[in-house]
């Protein structure tokens, strides 16, 4: 993360989470899982929570808040995996789909962990904490 992202959409983890969200929506529209409204709704809410918390944390303009929301997103990634297990156990999704979506969720969780570690060690606290005082330069003739 050499360049500071200007938008939450610039984070690779956000882009991966967005792809997972689209895949989860596709899977939850299919036969058996679509009929299990409670599980389909819950897994959608969990996957939406990942992208939403990355976005909300970033928009708060401070690393402490961003880190807090990234931890919530990481928790939601675990929730998605748990719900995928239920969907697999109930024979709503096949092993190949289960493995692919679970692996993607694990990758997102690892990316979130890496980003959290980076933010904790970077020393940058976010634009919210930057000095609000304008810099006054010396007059040219002094």
C-alpha positions in Angstrom: 0.0 0.0 0.0 2.7 2.5 -1.1 0.1 5.0 -2.3 -2.6 6.1 0.1 -5.9 5.1 -1.3 -8.2 8.0 -2.2 -11.3 5.9 -2.0 -12.4 2.7 -0.3 -12.8 1.2 -3.8 -9.1 1.4 -4.2 -8.5 -1.3 -1.6 -7.8 -4.7 -3.3 -9.7 -6.3 -0.4 -12.8 -4.3 -1.2 -12.6 -5.4 -4.8 -12.3 -9.0 -3.8 -15.2 -8.7 -1.3 -17.3 -7.1 -4.0 -16.7 -10.1 -6.2 -17.6 -12.5 -3.4 -20.8 -10.5 -2.8 -21.8 -10.9 -6.4 -21.1 -14.7 -6.3 -23.1 -15.1 -3.0 -26.0 -13.3 -4.6 -25.8 -15.6 -7.6 -25.7 -18.7 -5.5 -28.5 -17.6 -3.2 -30.8 -17.2 -6.2 -30.5 -20.9 -7.1 -33.0 -23.6 -6.3 -32.8 -24.9 -2.8 -31.0 -22.0 -1.2 -33.4 -19.5 -2.7 -36.3 -21.4 -0.9 -34.5 -21.2 2.4 -35.2 -17.5 2.9 -33.6 -17.2 6.3 -30.3 -18.7 5.3 -30.1 -16.9 2.0 -31.0 -13.6 3.7 -28.4 -14.1 6.5 -25.6 -15.0 4.2 -26.4 -12.0 2.0 -26.4 -9.7 5.0 -23.0 -11.1 6.2 -21.3 -10.7 2.8 -22.8 -7.2 2.4 -21.4 -6.4 5.9 -17.8 -7.1 4.6 -18.0 -4.4 1.8 -20.0 -2.0 3.9 -17.7 -2.0 6.8 -14.6 -1.5 4.6 -16.4 1.5 3.1 -17.7 2.9 6.4 -14.4 2.6 8.1 -12.5 4.3 5.3 -15.0 7.2 5.2 -14.5 7.9 8.9 -11.1 9.3 7.9 -9.1 7.9 10.8 -7.1 4.8 11.2 -8.5 3.8 14.6 -12.0 3.8 13.2 -10.9 2.1 9.9 -9.2 -0.7 11.9 -12.3 -1.2 14.1 -14.5 -1.5 11.0 -12.0 -3.8 9.3 -12.2 -6.1 12.3 -16.0 -6.2 11.9 -15.6 -7.0 8.2 -13.2 -9.8 9.2 -15.8 -11.2 11.6 -18.4 -11.1 8.8 -16.1 -13.0 6.6 -16.1 -15.8 9.2 -19.9 -15.6 9.4 -20.1 -16.1 5.6 -17.9 -19.2 5.9 -20.1 -20.6 8.7 -23.3 -20.0 6.6 -21.7 -21.6 3.6 -21.0 -24.7 5.7 -24.7 -24.8 6.6 -25.7 -24.4 2.9 -23.3 -27.2 2.0 -24.6 -29.5 4.9 -28.2 -28.9 3.7 -27.1 -29.8 0.1 -28.0 -26.4 -1.2 -24.5 -26.0 -2.8 -22.1 -28.6 -4.1 -18.6 -29.3 -2.8 -16.9 -27.3 -5.7 -19.0 -24.2 -5.0 -18.5 -24.6 -1.2 -14.7 -24.9 -1.6 -14.4 -22.0 -4.0 -16.5 -19.6 -2.0 -14.9 -20.6 1.3 -11.4 -20.2 -0.1 -12.3 -16.7 -1.4 -13.7 -15.8 2.0 -10.5 -17.0 3.7 -8.4 -14.9 1.3 -10.5 -11.9 2.1 -10.0 -12.5 5.8 -6.3 -12.8 5.4 -6.2 -9.6 3.3 -8.1 -7.8 6.1 -5.6 -9.1 8.7 -2.7 -7.9 6.6 -4.3 -4.5 6.1 -5.1 -4.2 9.8 -1.4 -5.0 10.6 -0.2 -2.5 8.1 -2.4 0.2 9.5 -1.4 -0.5 13.1 2.3 -0.2 12.2 2.3 2.6 9.6 2.1 5.5 12.0 -0.4 7.2 9.8 -3.5 8.0 11.8 -5.8 9.4 9.0 -6.7 12.7 7.7 -9.1 13.3 10.6 -6.1 13.6 12.9 -4.0 15.9 10.6 -3.4 19.3 12.0 -6.3 21.6 11.1 -4.0 24.6 11.5 -2.9 26.2 8.2 0.9 26.3 7.7 2.2 29.8 7.8 5.3 30.4 5.8 7.8 33.2 6.5 7.5 36.3 4.4 10.0 36.4 1.5 11.6 39.7 2.7 12.5 38.7 6.3 
